[in-house]
Amino acid sequence: MNHSRRPFQPIENYGIIGNLKTVALVSLQGSIDFMCAPKFDSPTVFATMLDSQRGGFFAVEPDLKNFTSKQLYLPGTAILLTRYFSDSGIAELTDFMPIQKGNKTLTSAIVRQIKTVRGSIKFKVSCVPRFGYSESDHEVECLEKEIRFTSAEEKLQIKMLSDKPLTVRKKNGYAEFTLHETEVATIVLEFLPEDHQGQELEFYQQDAYHQTKDFWVKWINKTSYDGRYSELIRRSAITLKLLTSAEFGSAVAAPTFGLPEAIGGNRNWDYRFTWIRDAAFTMYAFLKLGFFDEATAFIDWIFNLCQKIDLQLVYQIDGNPKLHEKELKHMEGYRASKPVRIGNEAATQLQIDIYGELIDTIYIYNKSYKPITYEFWTLIEKQIVQVIKNWKKPDHGIWEIRSEKKEFLHTRLMCWVAMDRAIKIAEHRSFPYPENEWHQVRSDIYNDIYHNFWNEKRGAWVQYKGAEHVDASVLLMPLTHFISPIEPRWLSTLKAIDEELLVDVLVYRYNNGMTKIDGLDGEEGTFNMCSFWFIEALAKSGEVERAVENFEKMIGYSNHLLLFSEELGKKGEHLGNFPQAFTHLALISAAVELNKQIGRRTSKL
C-alpha cells in the first residue's frame, strides 16, 4: 500500500469517539485521521488531518469497488458505525473508546470491530502512528497478533491487538484478511504509559462494548429535559460530555488544533484547553439539562484553581496555567493552511469578561442544584474585587482580538453579570458582602453600557465605545437579562445585527472586512454559536416563527452526525476546530428557549 499522501477530507466528514480522556476523529471512509494521546492536550499520534503525508492514520479499508459509506451513532451513545455499501457486499465498522465502570479509565484504547454483512469481503488495516506531532521516532516489536510501537521520547507505547495476523512494514502495522457473511474481526489500539500491560484482547471483544454502551445510555438518560428537539439536544450533550475530562472536571473548547477558519488562511488555533468562558457556558448547558455531576466536577476544579492562583483566561486541562504558543513548521497544515499552532497565546491576554460567565454558572448551580459553601463564597468575593478593580479597563474581548485593547461592550456586559449574580447569591444565601459598594458598581456599569455604548446614528449598541458597527456578542444582552427583549433600543440593535452581520440564517461575529478590528489577515466564516444566539434572541423578542425556521435551517448545516465545527464557509463547508463546544452549547440553549416559547404559545391557544 502506498501511503505517500492521503487526500484531505472535508472537516465535516468526521465523527468523534472518546473516553473522557481524549478523542479520535473517524472519517466517513473509516480512517482515524486525528488523535492526541493519552490526553486531550497531549501530542498527536495521528494527524493526517493536518499533514497528508507525515501526519499518521489508522485506516480500515474494505476491498469494495465503487462503494459508498454512511455513518451513524448508536442511539444515546458515542459508539460510531461506519457502513460500506457496494454491489458486491456490505461491510460495517463499529468504533468506540471503552469507558469502564466509574469512568476512571486507566488507559485509552480504540476498539474497531469489523463485520461483513453481505458477501465475502477482503479488508486492509493500516496503523501508521506518528508520535509527538509527527516529530518523534518510535521502535516496533512484532508478535503474531500483537504489535508494540514505543516512543521513548514521548514515554508512550501503542499496543496493537488483533484476532487476525499482523505484520510490520517500515515501522507501521498492517493486517489483511477476508471476512465472510456475519464474520467479525476485532482490532484494538491501546495507548499505554511506560511499563503498563493493558488489557487482554478478550476484554475488548466481549465486555468493553457492553460497558461502554451502558455508560452512555445511563448517562444520557439522567437528563431532566423532555421537551422538543430532544434528539438534537441529546446528541449535543453527548458531544459536550466527550469534551470533558473525567479525571479533572475541566472541559476543552474543542479537541483539535490547527483546523483553519479559512482554507489556506493563517487563523489556525489550538483549542485543546479549558477556557474559563467556554467551560462555564458548557456547565451552564449541563445544568439546564440536569447533568449536575459534570457541573459539580467543574465547580470543584475552579475551587481548587482559585485557591492556588489568580484566575486567568485559559488553562491546560489539569489546571496548569502555562500555554506557550508555537508553530509546528514541519506540518503542511490542512489544505496548506499555515501556520499550524500548538499552545495558545490568549493565556496571556487580559479578558475581563470571564468573571461574568463563571459567576453566572455558579449562580445557576447554587440556585438550581446545590448551595455553595461559605468558603467558596470567599473565593467569589476575591473575583468580584478583581471586577471592581478592572471593569473600566480596555481588554482583548471575547474574540481574543490580537490588536489593540478596547472597551468592548461584551466585556462590560459580563462585568455587570458578575456583579449582578454575586449580589443575588449573597442575598439568597445571606452571605456578608459590602452591599452599598457592590450595588453602586452594578449601577455604574449598567449606566455605562446603556448610555455610552449606544450609537444614536447607528441605532444600536455597538462593539466598543465609539464604534460605528455592531458585534454579535451584543446578542447576550437579553440572554443574560441585562435588557428586556422587547425594549425599543434592543429591537433596534437586533435589526442592526440583522442588516450588518446576517447572511440568511448565518451570523458573522463582526464585520472584519469593514473594521479590521482583529489585526489579522484573511477572512473567516460565519460563527455558528452566534447564529444560535441570534435564534434565541429572536425567540425571546417574540419572533418565534422566524426563530423556529432559522433553527431548522441551521440544523441543516450540521454534518451527517449532527456535529458542528466553529464556523461555516461560503459553500456551507465546516471551518475551524471540530467539534466545537461553543456551537453545541449554544444549540442546546436555543433549543431549550424555543421549546419554552412554543409551549407558551401553545398553552394560549
C-alpha positions as CSV (number, residue, x, y, z in Angstrom):
1,M,0.0,0.0,0.0
2,N,1.3,3.4,-0.9
3,H,0.9,5.9,2.0
4,S,2.9,8.7,0.4
5,R,-0.1,11.1,0.5
6,R,-3.7,10.7,1.6
7,P,-6.2,13.2,0.3
8,F,-7.6,15.7,2.8
9,Q,-11.2,15.1,3.8
10,P,-13.8,17.9,4.4
11,I,-13.8,18.8,8.1
12,E,-17.5,17.8,8.2
13,N,-16.7,14.3,7.0
14,Y,-15.8,13.1,10.5
15,G,-17.3,11.6,13.6
16,I,-15.9,11.7,17.1
17,I,-15.4,8.9,19.6
18,G,-13.8,9.3,23.1
19,N,-13.4,8.1,26.6
20,L,-13.4,11.4,28.6
21,K,-9.6,11.5,28.5
22,T,-9.1,12.1,24.8
23,V,-10.9,11.6,21.4
24,A,-10.3,10.3,18.0
25,L,-11.8,11.6,14.7
26,V,-13.1,9.0,12.3
27,S,-13.6,9.8,8.7
28,L,-16.6,8.7,6.5
29,Q,-14.2,6.2,4.9
30,G,-13.3,4.7,8.3
31,S,-9.9,6.2,8.8
32,I,-8.8,7.7,12.2
33,D,-7.0,10.9,11.0
34,F,-6.7,12.8,14.2
35,M,-5.9,11.8,17.8
36,C,-3.9,13.1,20.7
37,A,-2.8,10.5,23.3
38,P,-3.1,9.8,26.1
39,K,-4.9,13.1,26.9
40,F,-6.7,15.9,25.0
41,D,-3.7,18.2,25.2
42,S,-1.0,15.5,24.6
43,P,0.9,15.4,21.3
44,T,-0.7,13.8,18.3
45,V,-0.2,10.2,17.3
46,F,-2.5,10.5,14.2
47,A,-2.7,13.8,12.4
48,T,-3.4,13.2,8.7
49,M,-6.0,16.0,9.0
50,L,-3.0,18.4,9.4
51,D,-0.4,16.7,7.2
52,S,-1.5,14.3,4.4
53,Q,2.0,12.8,4.1
54,R,3.6,12.7,7.5
55,G,0.6,13.0,9.9
56,G,-0.2,9.4,10.6
57,F,-3.5,7.5,10.5
58,F,-5.3,4.3,11.4
59,A,-7.4,3.1,8.5
60,V,-9.8,0.2,7.8
61,E,-10.4,-0.3,4.0
62,P,-12.8,-2.8,2.6
63,D,-11.9,-4.1,-0.9
64,L,-15.2,-3.0,-2.5
65,K,-15.5,-1.3,-5.9
66,N,-17.3,2.0,-6.1
67,F,-18.6,1.8,-2.5
68,T,-20.5,4.5,-0.7
69,S,-20.2,4.9,3.0
70,K,-22.5,6.2,5.7
71,Q,-22.1,6.8,9.4
72,L,-24.4,6.9,12.4
73,Y,-24.2,6.7,16.2
74,L,-25.9,4.0,18.1
75,P,-28.8,5.9,19.8
76,G,-27.8,7.6,23.1
77,T,-24.1,6.7,22.8
78,A,-20.7,7.7,21.4
79,I,-20.4,4.4,19.6
80,L,-19.9,5.1,15.9
81,L,-20.9,2.9,13.0
82,T,-19.4,3.3,9.5
83,R,-21.1,1.2,6.8
84,Y,-19.8,0.5,3.3
85,F,-22.2,-0.3,0.5
86,S,-21.5,-1.7,-2.9
87,D,-23.0,-4.2,-5.4
88,S,-20.6,-6.9,-4.2
89,G,-21.1,-6.5,-0.5
90,I,-21.9,-4.6,2.6
91,A,-19.5,-4.1,5.5
92,E,-19.8,-2.5,8.9
93,L,-17.2,-0.9,11.2
94,T,-18.0,-0.2,14.8
95,D,-15.7,2.2,16.6
96,F,-15.6,3.2,20.2
97,M,-13.3,4.1,23.0
98,P,-14.0,2.0,26.1
99,I,-15.2,3.6,29.3
100,Q,-15.2,1.3,32.3
101,K,-17.4,1.4,35.4
102,G,-17.0,4.6,37.3
103,N,-15.4,6.1,34.1
104,K,-12.0,6.2,35.7
105,T,-10.4,4.5,32.6
106,L,-6.7,3.9,33.3
107,T,-5.7,3.6,29.7
108,S,-7.0,4.9,26.5
109,A,-8.0,2.5,23.8
110,I,-9.7,2.4,20.4
111,V,-11.8,-0.7,19.6
112,R,-12.6,-1.4,15.9
113,Q,-15.0,-4.2,15.2
114,I,-15.1,-5.1,11.5
115,K,-18.0,-7.1,10.1
116,T,-19.2,-8.4,6.8
117,V,-23.0,-8.0,6.5
118,R,-23.3,-9.3,2.9
119,G,-20.9,-11.1,0.7
120,S,-17.2,-12.1,1.3
121,I,-15.0,-9.0,1.7
122,K,-11.3,-8.5,1.9
123,F,-10.1,-5.9,4.4
124,K,-6.9,-4.0,4.7
125,V,-6.0,-2.4,8.0
126,S,-3.2,0.1,8.3
127,C,-1.8,1.5,11.6
128,V,0.6,4.3,10.8
129,P,1.4,6.1,14.1
130,R,3.5,9.3,14.1
131,F,4.3,10.2,17.7
132,G,5.0,13.7,19.1
133,Y,3.2,15.8,16.4
134,S,5.0,13.6,13.8
135,E,8.4,14.6,15.1
136,S,9.3,11.7,17.5
137,D,10.8,8.4,16.3
138,H,9.5,5.1,17.6
139,E,10.6,1.4,17.8
140,V,8.5,-1.6,16.8
141,E,8.2,-5.1,18.3
142,C,6.0,-7.6,16.4
143,L,4.3,-10.8,17.6
144,E,1.7,-12.7,15.6
145,K,-1.3,-10.9,16.9
146,E,0.3,-8.0,18.7
147,I,2.5,-5.1,17.7
148,R,4.1,-2.7,20.1
149,F,5.0,0.8,18.9
150,T,7.2,2.6,21.5
151,S,8.3,6.2,21.6
152,A,10.9,6.7,24.3
153,E,10.8,10.4,23.8
154,E,7.0,10.6,24.4
155,K,7.1,7.9,27.1
156,L,4.2,6.3,25.3
157,Q,3.6,2.8,23.9
158,I,0.8,1.9,21.5
159,K,-0.2,-1.8,21.6
160,M,-2.0,-3.1,18.5
161,L,-4.0,-6.2,19.3
162,S,-6.0,-8.3,16.8
163,D,-7.6,-11.7,16.3
164,K,-6.2,-11.6,12.8
165,P,-2.4,-11.9,11.9
166,L,-0.5,-8.7,12.0
167,T,2.6,-7.7,10.0
168,V,5.1,-4.8,10.2
169,R,6.5,-2.8,7.3
170,K,8.5,0.4,7.7
171,K,7.6,0.6,11.4
172,N,3.9,0.6,10.5
173,G,1.3,-2.1,11.4
174,Y,-0.8,-3.9,8.8
175,A,-3.4,-6.7,8.6
176,E,-5.1,-8.2,5.6
177,F,-7.9,-10.7,5.9
178,T,-11.2,-11.8,4.4
179,L,-14.5,-12.0,6.3
180,H,-17.4,-14.0,5.1
181,E,-21.0,-13.1,5.8
182,T,-21.7,-12.4,9.6
183,E,-18.0,-12.9,10.5
184,V,-16.3,-10.3,12.7
185,A,-12.7,-9.2,13.3
186,T,-11.5,-7.0,16.2
187,I,-8.6,-4.6,16.0
188,V,-7.6,-2.7,19.2
189,L,-5.1,0.1,19.9
190,E,-4.1,0.6,23.5
191,F,-2.3,3.8,24.5
192,L,-0.2,2.8,27.4
193,P,2.2,4.7,29.8
194,E,5.6,3.0,30.1
195,D,5.6,-0.3,31.9
196,H,1.8,-0.7,31.8
197,Q,0.5,-4.0,30.5
198,G,-3.1,-3.1,29.4
199,Q,-6.0,-5.4,28.9
200,E,-6.4,-8.8,27.2
201,L,-8.0,-8.9,23.7
202,E,-10.9,-10.9,25.1
203,F,-11.9,-7.9,27.3
204,Y,-12.3,-5.7,24.2
205,Q,-14.1,-8.4,22.3
206,Q,-16.7,-9.1,25.0
207,D,-17.0,-6.7,28.0
208,A,-15.8,-3.4,26.7
209,Y,-18.6,-2.8,24.2
210,H,-21.4,-3.5,26.7
211,Q,-19.8,-1.5,29.5
212,T,-19.3,1.5,27.1
213,K,-22.8,1.3,25.7
214,D,-24.3,1.0,29.2
215,F,-22.2,4.0,30.4
216,W,-23.5,6.3,27.6
217,V,-27.1,5.2,27.8
218,K,-27.3,5.6,31.6
219,W,-25.6,8.9,31.4
220,I,-27.8,10.5,28.7
221,N,-30.9,9.2,30.4
222,K,-30.0,11.2,33.5
223,T,-31.2,14.3,31.7
224,S,-34.3,16.1,33.1
225,Y,-35.1,17.6,29.7
226,D,-38.1,16.0,27.8
227,G,-39.2,18.8,25.5
228,R,-39.0,19.4,21.8
229,Y,-35.7,18.8,19.9
230,S,-34.8,16.1,22.4
231,E,-32.7,14.1,20.0
232,L,-30.7,17.1,18.8
233,I,-30.1,18.2,22.4
234,R,-29.1,14.7,23.5
235,R,-26.5,14.5,20.6
236,S,-25.1,17.9,21.5
237,A,-25.0,16.9,25.2
238,I,-23.0,13.7,24.4
239,T,-20.7,15.8,22.3
240,L,-20.1,18.2,25.2
241,K,-19.6,15.2,27.5
242,L,-16.9,13.9,25.1
243,L,-15.0,17.2,25.6
244,T,-14.9,16.9,29.4
245,S,-12.2,15.3,31.5
246,A,-13.4,12.7,33.9
247,E,-10.1,13.0,35.7
248,F,-10.1,16.7,36.3
249,G,-13.7,18.0,35.7
250,S,-12.5,20.6,33.2
251,A,-13.7,20.8,29.6
252,V,-11.8,21.6,26.4
253,A,-13.1,24.2,23.9
254,A,-12.6,21.7,21.0
255,P,-10.5,18.5,20.8
256,T,-8.4,19.7,17.8
257,F,-5.9,22.3,16.8
258,G,-4.8,23.9,13.5
259,L,-8.1,23.4,11.6
260,P,-8.5,26.7,9.7
261,E,-11.1,29.4,9.9
262,A,-10.5,30.0,6.2
263,I,-8.9,27.4,3.8
264,G,-5.3,28.4,3.1
265,G,-5.5,31.1,5.8
266,N,-3.5,31.7,9.0
267,R,-6.3,31.7,11.6
268,N,-5.4,28.3,12.8
269,W,-5.5,28.0,16.6
270,D,-5.2,25.3,19.3
271,Y,-8.4,24.8,21.3
272,R,-7.5,21.7,23.3
273,F,-7.5,23.7,26.6
274,T,-10.0,24.8,29.2
275,W,-11.2,28.4,28.6
276,I,-13.0,29.6,31.7
277,R,-15.6,31.2,29.5
278,D,-16.3,28.2,27.2
279,A,-16.2,25.7,30.1
280,A,-18.6,27.9,32.2
281,F,-21.0,28.0,29.2
282,T,-20.7,24.3,28.9
283,M,-21.6,23.7,32.5
284,Y,-24.5,26.2,32.1
285,A,-25.8,23.9,29.4
286,F,-25.3,20.8,31.5
287,L,-27.2,22.5,34.4
288,K,-30.1,23.3,32.1
289,L,-30.3,19.6,31.2
290,G,-30.0,18.3,34.7
291,F,-26.4,16.9,34.4
292,F,-25.3,18.1,37.8
293,D,-22.3,15.8,38.3
294,E,-20.4,17.4,35.5
295,A,-21.2,20.9,36.9
296,T,-20.1,19.8,40.3
297,A,-16.8,18.4,39.0
298,F,-16.1,21.7,37.2
299,I,-17.0,23.8,40.3
300,D,-14.5,21.7,42.2
301,W,-11.9,22.2,39.5
302,I,-12.4,26.0,39.7
303,F,-12.4,26.0,43.5
304,N,-9.1,24.2,43.6
305,L,-7.7,26.6,40.9
306,C,-8.8,29.8,42.7
307,Q,-7.1,28.7,45.9
308,K,-3.8,28.4,44.2
309,I,-3.6,31.3,41.7
310,D,-5.5,34.3,40.4
311,L,-7.9,33.5,37.7
312,Q,-6.7,33.7,34.1
313,L,-8.5,33.1,30.8
314,V,-7.3,29.6,29.8
315,Y,-5.6,26.6,31.4
316,Q,-4.3,23.2,30.5
317,I,-6.9,20.6,31.4
318,D,-5.1,19.8,34.6
319,G,-5.1,23.5,35.7
320,N,-1.5,24.3,34.6
321,P,-1.5,28.0,33.5
322,K,1.4,27.7,31.1
323,L,0.3,27.5,27.4
324,H,3.3,28.6,25.4
325,E,2.2,29.1,21.7
326,K,4.5,27.8,19.0
327,E,4.3,26.9,15.3
328,L,4.8,23.4,14.0
329,K,6.7,24.4,10.9
330,H,7.2,20.8,9.7
331,M,3.4,20.3,9.3
332,E,1.9,21.3,5.9
333,G,-1.4,22.3,7.5
334,Y,-5.0,21.4,6.5
335,R,-5.1,22.1,2.8
336,A,-2.0,24.2,3.1
337,S,-3.5,26.4,5.9
338,K,-0.4,27.5,7.8
339,P,1.0,28.0,10.3
340,V,-0.1,25.1,12.4
341,R,0.0,26.3,16.0
342,I,0.0,24.5,19.4
343,G,-0.4,26.2,22.7
344,N,-2.3,29.5,22.9
345,E,-1.0,33.0,23.5
346,A,-4.5,34.0,24.6
347,A,-3.5,32.7,28.0
348,T,-1.5,36.0,28.5
349,Q,-4.3,38.2,27.4
350,L,-6.5,40.4,29.6
351,Q,-10.1,39.3,29.1
352,I,-12.2,40.6,32.0
353,D,-15.4,39.1,30.8
354,I,-14.5,35.6,32.2
355,Y,-15.7,36.6,35.7
356,G,-19.3,37.1,34.4
357,E,-19.6,33.8,32.6
358,L,-18.1,31.9,35.6
359,I,-20.1,33.6,38.4
360,D,-23.3,33.2,36.3
361,T,-22.7,29.5,36.2
362,I,-22.0,29.4,39.9
363,Y,-25.2,31.3,40.5
364,I,-27.3,28.8,38.5
365,Y,-25.6,25.9,40.3
366,N,-26.3,27.4,43.7
367,K,-29.9,28.2,42.8
368,S,-30.9,25.1,40.9
369,Y,-28.8,22.3,42.4
370,K,-26.6,22.6,45.5
371,P,-25.8,25.5,47.8
372,I,-22.2,26.6,47.6
373,T,-20.1,26.7,50.8
374,Y,-19.1,29.9,52.6
375,E,-15.5,29.0,51.8
376,F,-16.4,29.1,48.1
377,W,-18.2,32.4,48.6
378,T,-15.0,34.0,49.9
379,L,-13.3,32.9,46.6
380,I,-16.1,34.6,44.7
381,E,-15.6,37.7,46.7
382,K,-11.9,37.7,45.6
383,Q,-13.1,37.5,41.9
384,I,-15.5,40.4,42.5
385,V,-12.7,42.5,43.9
386,Q,-11.0,42.0,40.5
387,V,-14.1,43.0,38.6
388,I,-14.5,46.2,40.7
389,K,-10.8,47.0,40.2
390,N,-10.7,46.3,36.4
391,W,-14.2,46.8,34.9
392,K,-13.3,50.2,33.3
393,K,-10.2,48.8,31.6
394,P,-9.9,48.1,27.9
395,D,-9.1,44.4,27.1
396,H,-8.9,41.9,24.3
397,G,-12.5,40.8,24.5
398,I,-14.4,37.5,23.9
399,W,-13.0,37.2,20.4
400,E,-9.4,37.5,21.7
401,I,-8.5,40.4,19.5
402,R,-4.7,40.4,18.9
403,S,-4.5,44.1,18.0
404,E,-5.0,47.0,20.5
405,K,-7.2,46.6,23.5
406,K,-10.6,48.4,23.6
407,E,-13.5,48.9,25.9
408,F,-15.7,46.1,24.5
409,L,-19.4,46.0,25.2
410,H,-19.4,42.3,25.8
411,T,-16.7,42.6,28.5
412,R,-18.6,45.4,30.2
413,L,-21.8,43.4,30.0
414,M,-20.1,40.4,31.7
415,C,-18.7,42.6,34.4
416,W,-22.3,43.7,35.1
417,V,-23.4,40.0,35.1
418,A,-20.6,39.2,37.6
419,M,-21.8,41.9,40.0
420,D,-25.5,41.1,39.5
421,R,-25.1,37.3,40.1
422,A,-22.8,37.8,43.0
423,I,-25.3,40.1,44.7
424,K,-28.1,37.6,44.0
425,I,-26.0,34.7,45.5
426,A,-25.2,36.8,48.6
427,E,-28.8,37.9,49.2
428,H,-30.2,34.4,48.5
429,R,-27.8,32.9,51.0
430,S,-27.5,35.8,53.4
431,F,-23.7,35.9,52.9
432,P,-22.0,39.0,54.2
433,Y,-20.9,41.4,51.5
434,P,-20.3,45.2,51.1
435,E,-23.8,45.9,49.9
436,N,-23.6,49.6,49.1
437,E,-20.3,49.3,47.2
438,W,-21.5,46.3,45.1
439,H,-24.9,47.8,44.3
440,Q,-23.2,51.1,43.3
441,V,-20.7,49.4,41.0
442,R,-23.5,47.3,39.4
443,S,-25.5,50.5,38.7
444,D,-22.4,52.3,37.4
445,I,-21.7,49.5,34.9
446,Y,-25.3,49.4,33.8
447,N,-25.4,53.1,33.1
448,D,-22.1,53.0,31.3
449,I,-23.4,50.3,29.0
450,Y,-26.8,51.7,28.4
451,H,-25.7,55.3,27.6
452,N,-22.0,55.1,26.5
453,F,-22.2,52.1,24.2
454,W,-25.3,53.4,22.4
455,N,-24.7,54.8,18.9
456,E,-27.6,57.1,18.1
457,K,-26.7,57.3,14.4
458,R,-26.4,53.5,14.0
459,G,-29.5,53.0,16.3
460,A,-27.7,50.2,18.1
461,W,-25.4,49.2,21.0
462,V,-22.1,48.9,19.3
463,Q,-19.0,46.7,19.6
464,Y,-16.9,49.1,21.7
465,K,-17.1,52.7,22.9
466,G,-17.0,55.0,19.9
467,A,-17.5,52.2,17.3
468,E,-19.8,52.6,14.3
469,H,-20.6,48.9,13.9
470,V,-22.3,46.1,15.8
471,D,-20.9,42.8,17.2
472,A,-22.8,39.5,17.5
473,S,-21.8,39.2,21.2
474,V,-24.3,42.0,21.9
475,L,-26.9,39.2,21.4
476,L,-26.1,38.2,25.0
477,M,-27.7,41.4,26.4
478,P,-31.3,39.9,26.6
479,L,-29.9,36.4,27.1
480,T,-28.2,37.5,30.3
481,H,-31.3,39.5,31.4
482,F,-29.5,42.8,31.2
483,I,-32.2,44.3,28.9
484,S,-35.8,43.4,28.2
485,P,-36.0,41.5,24.8
486,I,-38.8,43.9,23.8
487,E,-37.0,47.1,24.8
488,P,-37.1,49.5,21.8
489,R,-33.4,50.1,21.9
490,W,-32.8,46.3,21.9
491,L,-35.2,45.7,19.0
492,S,-33.3,48.4,17.0
493,T,-30.0,46.7,17.9
494,L,-31.4,43.4,16.7
495,K,-32.4,45.0,13.4
496,A,-28.8,46.4,13.0
497,I,-27.3,42.9,13.6
498,D,-29.8,41.5,11.0
499,E,-28.7,44.1,8.4
500,E,-25.0,44.1,9.1
501,L,-24.0,40.5,10.1
502,L,-26.6,38.1,8.7
503,V,-26.4,36.0,5.6
504,D,-29.8,34.3,5.6
505,V,-29.6,32.5,9.0
506,L,-25.8,32.6,9.3
507,V,-24.2,35.3,11.5
508,Y,-20.7,36.7,11.4
509,R,-19.1,37.7,14.7
510,Y,-18.3,41.1,13.4
511,N,-17.6,42.7,10.0
512,N,-13.8,42.5,9.9
513,G,-13.7,43.5,6.3
514,M,-15.1,46.8,7.3
515,T,-13.3,47.4,10.6
516,K,-10.0,45.3,10.5
517,I,-10.6,45.2,14.3
518,D,-8.8,41.9,15.0
519,G,-5.4,42.7,13.5
520,L,-5.3,39.5,11.5
521,D,-5.1,38.9,7.7
522,G,-7.6,37.0,5.8
523,E,-11.2,36.1,6.1
524,E,-13.2,33.9,8.4
525,G,-16.6,32.1,8.1
526,T,-19.9,32.8,9.9
527,F,-19.8,31.8,13.5
528,N,-22.2,29.0,14.4
529,M,-22.6,30.0,18.0
530,C,-23.6,33.5,17.0
531,S,-26.3,32.0,14.7
532,F,-27.8,30.1,17.6
533,W,-27.6,33.2,19.8
534,F,-29.5,35.1,17.2
535,I,-32.2,32.4,17.1
536,E,-32.5,32.6,20.9
537,A,-32.7,36.4,20.9
538,L,-35.4,36.3,18.1
539,A,-37.4,33.8,20.2
540,K,-37.2,36.0,23.3
541,S,-38.1,39.1,21.3
542,G,-41.4,37.5,20.2
543,E,-40.3,36.4,16.6
544,V,-40.9,32.8,17.4
545,E,-41.9,31.6,13.9
546,R,-38.8,33.1,12.4
547,A,-36.7,31.7,15.2
548,V,-38.0,28.2,14.6
549,E,-37.4,28.5,10.8
550,N,-33.9,29.8,11.4
551,F,-33.2,26.9,13.8
552,E,-34.3,24.2,11.4
553,K,-32.2,25.8,8.7
554,M,-29.2,26.0,11.0
555,I,-29.5,22.3,11.9
556,G,-29.4,21.6,8.1
557,Y,-25.8,22.9,8.2
558,S,-24.7,20.2,10.7
559,N,-22.8,17.3,9.4
560,H,-24.3,13.8,8.9
561,L,-23.9,13.1,12.6
562,L,-25.4,16.4,13.8
563,L,-22.0,17.7,14.7
564,F,-20.8,21.3,14.2
565,S,-17.4,22.9,13.8
566,E,-16.8,26.5,14.9
567,E,-17.6,28.3,11.6
568,L,-19.2,27.8,8.2
569,G,-17.6,28.9,4.9
570,K,-19.2,30.4,1.8
571,K,-20.3,27.0,0.5
572,G,-21.6,25.8,3.8
573,E,-18.4,23.9,4.5
574,H,-17.3,23.4,8.1
575,L,-14.3,25.5,9.2
576,G,-12.3,25.8,12.4
577,N,-11.7,23.3,15.1
578,F,-14.2,20.4,15.3
579,P,-16.4,19.6,17.0
580,Q,-16.8,22.9,18.8
581,A,-18.2,23.1,22.3
582,F,-19.4,26.7,21.9
583,T,-21.6,25.7,18.9
584,H,-23.2,22.8,20.7
585,L,-23.9,24.6,23.9
586,A,-25.5,27.5,22.0
587,L,-27.6,25.0,20.1
588,I,-28.8,23.5,23.4
589,S,-29.6,26.9,24.8
590,A,-31.5,28.0,21.7
591,A,-33.5,24.7,21.5
592,V,-34.5,25.0,25.2
593,E,-35.6,28.6,24.7
594,L,-37.6,27.7,21.6
595,N,-39.3,24.8,23.4
596,K,-40.3,27.3,26.2
597,Q,-41.6,29.9,23.8
598,I,-43.5,27.4,21.6
599,G,-45.0,25.9,24.8
600,R,-46.2,29.3,25.9
601,R,-47.9,30.0,22.6
602,T,-49.5,26.5,22.5
603,S,-50.9,26.9,26.0
604,K,-52.6,30.2,25.0
605,L,-54.5,28.6,22.1
